[in-house]
């Protein structure tokens, strides 16, 4: 028996997880409230790249999260050499 709780925070990933579980022959029940969230179209207010599709927005978000995770884990260091830039007075 497997019991998996999939949070409502990101309906897209909840749907993908449920589909993957079902694909591997697990019985999956999606609560009506979660299914409604999965089926709801959404946009991010004031998103700086409105030309992106929903999947592209998720790709950008996932890439940004991966960079953040690498920085916090000490796997990625970003160096900025201020000497390369000149201020204009």
Phi and psi restraints in degrees (value plus and minus 20) as a CYANA .aco file:
   2 UNK   PHI    -145.3  -105.3
   2 UNK   PSI     111.4   151.4
   3 UNK   PHI    -139.9   -99.9
   3 UNK   PSI     101.5   141.5
   4 UNK   PHI    -145.0  -105.0
   4 UNK   PSI     109.3   149.3
   5 UNK   PHI    -124.4   -84.4
   5 UNK   PSI     104.7   144.7
   6 UNK   PHI    -133.5   -93.5
   6 UNK   PSI      96.5   136.5
   7 UNK   PHI     -88.2   -48.2
   7 UNK   PSI     138.9   178.9
   8 UNK   PHI    -106.2   -66.2
   8 UNK   PSI     -20.1    19.9
   9 UNK   PHI     -76.7   -36.7
   9 UNK   PSI     -64.6   -24.6
  10 UNK   PHI    -148.8  -108.8
  10 UNK   PSI      73.1   113.1
  11 UNK   PHI     -76.3   -36.3
  11 UNK   PSI     -55.0   -15.0
  12 UNK   PHI     -79.2   -39.2
  12 UNK   PSI     -68.7   -28.7
  13 UNK   PHI     -92.4   -52.4
  13 UNK   PSI     -50.2   -10.2
  14 UNK   PHI     -81.8   -41.8
  14 UNK   PSI     -63.7   -23.7
  15 UNK   PHI     -83.9   -43.9
  15 UNK   PSI     -64.3   -24.3
  16 UNK   PHI     -83.4   -43.4
  16 UNK   PSI     -59.8   -19.8
  17 UNK   PHI     -85.5   -45.5
  17 UNK   PSI     -62.2   -22.2
  18 UNK   PHI     -84.1   -44.1
  18 UNK   PSI     -61.5   -21.5
  19 UNK   PHI     -83.5   -43.5
  19 UNK   PSI     -61.0   -21.0
  20 UNK   PHI     -85.7   -45.7
  20 UNK   PSI     -61.5   -21.5
  21 UNK   PHI     -81.9   -41.9
  21 UNK   PSI     -64.8   -24.8
  22 UNK   PHI     -84.4   -44.4
  22 UNK   PSI     -58.0   -18.0
  23 UNK   PHI     -80.9   -40.9
  23 UNK   PSI     -51.7   -11.7
  24 UNK   PHI    -114.4   -74.4
  24 UNK   PSI       6.2    46.2
  25 UNK   PHI      45.2    85.2
  25 UNK   PSI       9.2    49.2
  26 UNK   PHI    -115.4   -75.4
  26 UNK   PSI     123.3   163.3
  27 UNK   PHI     -94.2   -54.2
  27 UNK   PSI     107.0   147.0
  28 UNK   PHI    -144.7  -104.7
  28 UNK   PSI     110.2   150.2
  29 UNK   PHI    -141.7  -101.7
  29 UNK   PSI     102.4   142.4
  30 UNK   PHI    -122.0   -82.0
  30 UNK   PSI     103.8   143.8
  31 UNK   PHI     -81.3   -41.3
  31 UNK   PSI     125.1   165.1
  32 UNK   PHI     -74.9   -34.9
  32 UNK   PSI     -59.5   -19.5
  33 UNK   PHI     -84.4   -44.4
  33 UNK   PSI     -59.7   -19.7
  34 UNK   PHI     -88.8   -48.8
  34 UNK   PSI     -61.5   -21.5
  35 UNK   PHI     -81.1   -41.1
  35 UNK   PSI     -57.6   -17.6
  36 UNK   PHI     -83.4   -43.4
  36 UNK   PSI     -61.4   -21.4
  37 UNK   PHI     -85.2   -45.2
  37 UNK   PSI     -58.8   -18.8
  38 UNK   PHI     -82.0   -42.0
  38 UNK   PSI     -59.7   -19.7
  39 UNK   PHI    -102.1   -62.1
  39 UNK   PSI     -29.9    10.1
  40 UNK   PHI    -101.4   -61.4
  40 UNK   PSI     111.6   151.6
  41 UNK   PHI     -93.8   -53.8
  41 UNK   PSI     126.3   166.3
  42 UNK   PHI    -162.2  -122.2
  42 UNK   PSI     139.2   179.2
  43 UNK   PHI    -160.4  -120.4
  43 UNK   PSI     138.3   178.3
  44 UNK   PHI    -119.6   -79.6
  44 UNK   PSI     106.4   146.4
  45 UNK   PHI     -83.9   -43.9
  45 UNK   PSI     117.9   157.9
  46 UNK   PHI      37.1    77.1
  46 UNK   PSI       9.3    49.3
  47 UNK   PHI     -89.1   -49.1
  47 UNK   PSI     112.3   152.3
  48 UNK   PHI     -92.4   -52.4
  48 UNK   PSI     -27.2    12.8
  49 UNK   PHI    -150.3  -110.3
  49 UNK   PSI      49.8    89.8
  50 UNK   PHI     -86.5   -46.5
  50 UNK   PSI     -31.7     8.3
  51 UNK   PHI     -99.7   -59.7
  51 UNK   PSI     -30.3     9.7
  52 UNK   PHI     -97.0   -57.0
  52 UNK   PSI     128.7   168.7
  53 UNK   PHI     -98.1   -58.1
  53 UNK   PSI     150.0   190.0
  54 UNK   PHI     -78.7   -38.7
  54 UNK   PSI     -62.4   -22.4
  55 UNK   PHI     -85.9   -45.9
  55 UNK   PSI     -57.6   -17.6
  56 UNK   PHI     -87.2   -47.2
  56 UNK   PSI     -57.4   -17.4
  57 UNK   PHI     -80.7   -40.7
  57 UNK   PSI     -62.5   -22.5
  58 UNK   PHI     -84.7   -44.7
  58 UNK   PSI     -58.1   -18.1
  59 UNK   PHI     -83.3   -43.3
  59 UNK   PSI     -64.2   -24.2
  60 UNK   PHI     -82.8   -42.8
  60 UNK   PSI     -64.6   -24.6
  61 UNK   PHI     -83.2   -43.2
  61 UNK   PSI     -61.7   -21.7
  62 UNK   PHI     -85.7   -45.7
  62 UNK   PSI     -60.2   -20.2
  63 UNK   PHI     -85.4   -45.4
  63 UNK   PSI     -62.9   -22.9
  64 UNK   PHI     -83.3   -43.3
  64 UNK   PSI     -60.7   -20.7
  65 UNK   PHI     -85.1   -45.1
  65 UNK   PSI     -59.6   -19.6
  66 UNK   PHI     -83.1   -43.1
  66 UNK   PSI     -61.8   -21.8
  67 UNK   PHI     -83.7   -43.7
  67 UNK   PSI     -65.5   -25.5
  68 UNK   PHI     -78.3   -38.3
  68 UNK   PSI     -66.0   -26.0
  69 UNK   PHI     -82.2   -42.2
  69 UNK   PSI     -60.9   -20.9
  70 UNK   PHI     -84.7   -44.7
  70 UNK   PSI     -60.1   -20.1
  71 UNK   PHI     -85.5   -45.5
  71 UNK   PSI     -67.5   -27.5
  72 UNK   PHI     -87.3   -47.3
  72 UNK   PSI     -47.5    -7.5
  73 UNK   PHI    -106.5   -66.5
  73 UNK   PSI     -22.9    17.1
  74 UNK   PHI      59.4    99.4
  74 UNK   PSI      -4.6    35.4
  75 UNK   PHI    -110.9   -70.9
  75 UNK   PSI     -32.1     7.9
  76 UNK   PHI    -158.8  -118.8
  76 UNK   PSI     108.3   148.3
  77 UNK   PHI    -142.5  -102.5
  77 UNK   PSI     110.6   150.6
  78 UNK   PHI    -125.7   -85.7
  78 UNK   PSI     103.3   143.3
  79 UNK   PHI    -126.4   -86.4
  79 UNK   PSI     114.6   154.6
  80 UNK   PHI    -145.5  -105.5
  80 UNK   PSI     100.2   140.2
  81 UNK   PHI    -120.1   -80.1
  81 UNK   PSI      84.9   124.9
  82 UNK   PHI     -84.3   -44.3
  82 UNK   PSI     -42.5    -2.5
  83 UNK   PHI     -85.1   -45.1
  83 UNK   PSI     -34.9     5.1
  84 UNK   PHI    -100.6   -60.6
  84 UNK   PSI     -32.0     8.0
  85 UNK   PHI    -137.3   -97.3
  85 UNK   PSI     124.6   164.6
  86 UNK   PHI    -135.6   -95.6
  86 UNK   PSI     114.9   154.9
  87 UNK   PHI    -103.0   -63.0
  87 UNK   PSI     126.5   166.5
  88 UNK   PHI    -123.5   -83.5
  88 UNK   PSI     103.0   143.0
